[in-house]
Amino acid sequence: MVIDYAEVGRRMAKRRKELSLKQREVCEMVDANYKYISNLETGRSVPSLEMVMKLCKALDTTPDYLLLGTDTGQDRDTDRQLFEKISRLSPKEKRLIGGIIDLLGEN
């Protein structure tokens, strides 16, 4: 598998802008200098695995999205919304929802 680091940088910049973050804010969040973050976003530098993980946390995204572009975040938002709704249910309602999910998974 070949990773296109120019694309990684574009996804990184896109996600940063979606969150209304400035490059300098991301720098502070991941403890990196401005030039390095700029170089990552333009594909001139390759991030370490540790930096990828820091960026994912700072940008509230996944390595799949940053490196491969396969997770758009929409599923993650849906999962989060479902979790919040389910967490407010009673234990009996949670078991019922679990049974419904089991039935759906059999298809």
JOZI-V148117 format. One record per pair of residues at least 4 apart in sequence whose C-alpha atoms are under 8 Angstrom apart, sorted by sequence separation. I is the first residue (numbers start at 1). J is the second residue. If there is no record, write none. Layout:
# JOZI-V148117
I|J + I|J
This chain:
# JOZI-V148117
4|8 + 5|9 + 6|10 + 7|11 + 8|12 + 9|13 + 10|14 + 11|15 + 12|16 + 13|17 + 14|18 + 15|19 + 16|20 + 17|21 + 21|25 + 22|26 + 23|27 + 24|28 + 25|29 + 26|30 + 27|31 + 28|32 + 32|36 + 33|37 + 34|38 + 35|39 + 36|40 + 37|41 + 38|42 + 39|43 + 40|44 + 47|51 + 48|52 + 49|53 + 50|54 + 51|55 + 52|56 + 53|57 + 54|58 + 55|59 + 56|60 + 57|61 + 61|65 + 62|66 + 63|67 + 64|68 + 65|69 + 71|75 + 73|77 + 74|78 + 75|79 + 76|80 + 77|81 + 78|82 + 79|83 + 80|84 + 81|85 + 82|86 + 83|87 + 84|88 + 85|89 + 89|93 + 90|94 + 91|95 + 92|96 + 93|97 + 94|98 + 95|99 + 96|100 + 97|101 + 98|102 + 99|103 + 100|104 + 101|105 + 102|106 + 103|107 + 3|8 + 16|21 + 17|22 + 21|26 + 27|32 + 28|33 + 32|37 + 39|44 + 40|45 + 47|52 + 56|61 + 57|62 + 61|66 + 63|68 + 64|69 + 65|70 + 89|94 + 16|22 + 27|33 + 39|45 + 40|46 + 56|62 + 64|70 + 65|71 + 16|23 + 27|34 + 40|47 + 56|63 + 64|71 + 65|72 + 65|73 + 86|94 + 36|45 + 62|71 + 16|26 + 24|34 + 27|37 + 53|63 + 56|66 + 23|34 + 26|37 + 52|63 + 61|73 + 23|37 + 52|66 + 23|38 + 30|51 + 30|54 + 30|55 + 13|41 + 30|58 + 12|41 + 26|55 + 29|58 + 9|40 + 10|41 + 8|40 + 9|41 + 10|42 + 26|58 + 8|41 + 9|42 + 10|43 + 9|43 + 5|40 + 6|41 + 8|43 + 6|42 + 7|43 + 6|43 + 5|43 + 6|44 + 5|44 + 5|45 + 19|59 + 5|46 + 16|59 + 15|59 + 12|59 + 11|65 + 12|66 + 11|66 + 8|66 + 11|69 + 8|67 + 8|68 + 8|69 + 5|67 + 4|67 + 3|67 + 3|68
